[in-house]
């Protein structure tokens, strides 16, 4: 094994260890206030312990200095007080720099004699918790925690500190108060979150209902146009038949047959439109018919002119269908090609219309591409409208992404027997 791969592997390991797994925490002002108060309280308690602990044969030791007689005389508690102040004061920054704080407190703990475990023990516990909870440098933090446990409880020949009697009520009450406050805060935030989720769900449901109502109203107006067109043609054919009844019976018969066919088509459309919403506030419909399958080629040509390569294929035996069915199939192709222009600009697309024995199948497939300028402007109600439109005729819509890329929209409309 050459030195280069070894160096690269070491560099990779060092990167994994030293790079943070997330950003450094940025505590809020109230967090800083809490930490300052905590450091102040712990500092007062530690300094009081340092002043009242009495003389020990092994006082506080600093690296590289011989202070073995630091506490042999009354008032010689300076070293213990310095260690207590330093190990407590740095806790004010325990959230912002948790790992550095742990190292400083650990160094202060190593300088503390084994006879004085309470001098830095509580600061070690708080610093270790802070490093575990807030440090983004996970491997160094875990390694520092292991070193802290070994130095405090295993490698040093000292007993763990005993809580003085006067602090026992605080040790019991403070955790209870903190836990109760945390539980209450969690409950309040959970209730607020549930209320927000419920409100969002209601808003989404209302938006969906409004979209469905809007689409049904639009479909009803379009079907109204279809029925109006049939009735208008029937009126014209009936008037023509009345005029030529005596002079040209054959022409009158043809006109009456046209009236009969138009009436049947109108009744078919009326059966579909009865379940939809009424046309409150709708403009009077024009007598011009709605587009049908015979205008698909014109639609495809307009899309080609917009820069989208489209191929139209018609299979099966084309035959006249109810105007509403043809309008629905036309809208499926129109909506699918519009989405292709928006979300897959320039992607080739194919439109296939299959006249089956019992149903009409419309299939629009694109190969996928980059979103166009209008991709972010849609309300997302196009597919809802198509499903509502197809449901009028008992049809189904299947819109999904393709495994190889692109999108496929397939509509299946059952055809009534003639």
Secondary structure, DSSP 8 states (H G I E B T S, - for coil): --HHHHHHHHHHHHHHHHS-SS------HHHHHHHHHHHHHHHHHHHHHHHHS---SS----TT---TTTTSSTT--HHHHHHHHHHHHGGGGTTTSHHHHHHHHHHHHHHS-TT-GGGTHHHHHHHHHHHHHH-S-HHHHHHHHHHHHIIIIISS--------HHHHHHHHHHHHHHHHHHHHHHHHHHHHHHHHHHHHHHHHHHHHHHHHHHHHHHHHHHHHHHHHHHHHHHHHHHHHHHHHTTT-HHHHHHHHHHHHHHHHHHHHHHHHHTTS---TT-----SS----GGGHHHHHHHHHHTT--EEEEEEE------HHHHHHHHHHHHHHHHHHHHHSBT--EEEEEEE-SSEEEEEEEE---B--TTGGG--S-HHHHHHHHHHHTT-EEEEEE-TTSSEEEEEEEE----
